[in-house]
């Protein structure tokens, strides 16, 4: 697997490269936006780690370009400044699969990279198709149809949709979804909110992701409003 590490700080690139190479990954580096864009355009990258504050185009601009380009499935992890919540939310809205705040533990970043790669490049499995009132998801082919039309999802969006389709009518809190889909025991709950919003937009009229106020989300839970009436 080849990972692109793009950051204008040479020390950051070197430290991250050493940790990723210990995990058996091939690493290529870029120090600015134009060189990063050129590497991404070649489509020889299995995952990109992009610094949000890199010289233009920055990490968020590059994420948008990838998602609008010929290979929108490329997994992306953003490096953001500590406390810059707007950067994290904007990055997720742009299509990032994950983010890590600076200063960060190189080992934590390496674990996040491994987690996203596993989800984006799963081992071959027996074909399994999940359906939900106009939506069809093929786990083996990693494809989604909504109303009979193909829908391009990021790796994390696909995993979230697959989890909800596999557990219809059951309500999951954002914390539960963060643990089940992201594999995180802690983290920013707005990550889930942003991904649900993006899924609804991409699936359009075919989406059946219900908000169960005070509890979380469920796929096609028509009775939820009555059950939680009066809940906080």
Secondary structure, DSSP 8 states (H G I E B T S, - for coil): -EEEEE-S-HHHHHHHHHHHHHTT-EEEEESSHHHHHHHHHTT--SEEEEETTSSSS-HHHHHHHHHTSS-TT-EEEEEEETT-HHHHHHHHHHT-SEEEEES--HHHHHHHHHHHHHHHS-------EEE-SSEEEETTTTEEEETTEE----HHHHHHHHHHHHTTT--B-HHHHIIIII--SS--THHHHHHHHHHHHHHGGG--EEEETTTEEEES-TTHHHHTTT--
